Amino acid sequence: MKIHEIERHQAQPQHLDIVLHLDPGLFWFKGHFAAQPLLPGVAQLDWVMHYATTLLAPEHRFHSIKNVKFQAPLLPDTTVTLTLDWDAGRQILAFRFQRHDGSERHTASSGKIRLCR
């Protein structure tokens, strides 16, 4: 099963918000962990790079992680917003996953990735 994208907002060329629903049938949840499945950090980074290199910086690729912080688990059947900010001059991509908890949003993970051509 693929990522379930609910909506996408790109008001500026360097800024992108994507609302996603974490379907319990996603491949990433299988075996990670039996008692309480959660979305692994590697999956989150994969999605960040997919959207960044597809929509914000198509001629770029991964260079290095400047920092990453996993603050709260992303669980099945959760709605999240992935926010990407691309600084082309510095070649730095900032990202943040926020869980939707009713009308509030809580940061689950964030970081910065250096991209290169």
N, C-alpha and C positions, 0 to 999 in steps of 0.2 A: 504494500500500500504506500502511496506517495504522500508527500506533505499536503495537507488540506489548507490551502490559502483562502482566507475569507475575503480580505480586501488589501489593497495596496495604495499608498499615498506617496507621491513624489512631487511636492510643491516646489522644490529647488533641485537642480541637477545633482548636487552633492549630498542630498539628504533623502532618506527613504524610510518609510514606516510600513511594515508588513504585518498584518494580523493573521495568525495561524491557529488552527485547532489541532491539538495533539491527539490524534485518533488512537485509541487503545490497540488497534491492529498494526500500528507501525512496526516495521522490522526492528527498529532500534530498541523497542521495549522488550523484545523476546530475550529472555535469559539475563536481563540486567535490572533487576534482581527478582527472584521468585516471590519473595514475601511482599515486596512493594516495588513494582517496575518504575524506573525513572529514566529520563532522557539523558544519555551519557554526554559528557562534555565534548567528546570527539564529534558527536552528531551535531551539537550546537555550532561548533566551529566549521563543520562541513557546510551547514546551511548558510552561515555567515559568508563563507567564501563563494558559495554558489550564487547568492544574490548579489554580492559585491562585484564579482567578475562578470556577471551577466548584465547587470543594470547600471552600476556606477563606474566601474573601472575595467571595461572589457579587454583592454590590452595589457592588463596587469596580472600578476600571479603572486602567490604566497612567497614571502621572504623570511619573516620571523615574527614571533609573538613578542610584543613589547611588554604586555602584562595581561593577565586574565584572572578574574575573580568569580568563583562559583559560590554564590551566597545562599541559595535555596534550591531545592530539587524541582525539576519540571516533571510533573506527573501526567499519566494518561488522562484523556478527557478534559484537558485544561486548554483555555484560550490564552495565547500570549501575543505580545507585540514585539517584533524584532525591529530595532531602530539602528540604522546604519548612517554614519557621517563620514564622508570621504574628504580628506584634505590632500588634494592633488599635489600641492607645492611641497609638502613634507612627506608625501606618499604614505600617510597614516590613515588607516581605517579604524574608526571607533565603533563599537557595537554594544548593544544592551538588549537583553531579553527581559521583558516585564510580564509577570503573571497578572491576569485579570482576576481580581477577587471582588466580585460585585461591581461597584462603581469605582473601586480603587485599583491601582496598579502597584505591584511590588517588584523591585528588581530581583531577578533570579541569578543573572550572570551579566558580566560586562568585561570589556577589555579593549586593547588596541593591538592591531596587527599591521606590520610594515609590509607593503606590497612593492613589487618591482616589475619592470618590463622584461 
